[in-house]
Amino acid sequence: MERVDKIKAVAAALLLVAGAVAYQFLPAAQGVARVAALVLAVLAACGMVWFSALRRDFFGYALDSWKEAKKVVWPSKKETWQVTAVVFVFVAVLALFMLIVDQALTWVFYDLILGRG
């Protein structure tokens, strides 16, 4: 990214911060002015970014992402249910294992070591 585009990005961020600060410091009674300040700051920041290389890079990335998302092969309904069942079985087995380990450690510490029954 060129130096000018970096300056534009920083300026856009500063505009957003200025809008948020203006929104916070304007009295609540001036609700329209508060919202207007925030909206104008967001629009100014968007305008700043629109005329920079960030816009071109963002839209290029978005288009590439969309093309890659179209290549995804989604599982069928049957495959989805099968994988879900495997996950539930695994969770149940893991919970049973954790219960057994917990009970064994409780028995070791409280009954054998501490002698509390």
Residue, then its C-alpha position, 0 to 999 in steps of 0.5 A: m500500500e502506498r504512503v498516500d493510501k496509508i494516510k487516507a486509512v489513518a484519516a478515515a480511522l480518525l474521522l470515525v473516532a471523531g464521530a464517536v467522540a462527538y456522539q459521546f460529548l454532545p448532550a443527550a437532549q440533542g439526539v438528532a445532532r448526535v446521530a448526525a455527527l456520527v453518520l457524517a463521520v462514518l460517511a466521510a470515512c467511507g468517502m476517504v476509503w472509497f478514493s484509496a487502494l483499500r477499496r480496490d483491495f477489499f473488493g478484489y478480496a471479496l470477489d476472490s472469497w465469493k469464487e472460493a465459496k462457490k467451490v465448496v462441496w457441502p455435505s448431504k443431509k444424510e452425511t450431516w446427520q451421521v457426523t452429528a451422531v458421531v459427535f454426540v456419541f463422542v461427547a457422551v463417551l468423553a463425559l462418561f470417561m470424565l465421570i469415571v476419572d472424577q469418581a476415581l480421584t474423589w475416592v483416592f483423595y477422600d477415602l485413601i489419602l484423607g481417610r474421610g468416608 
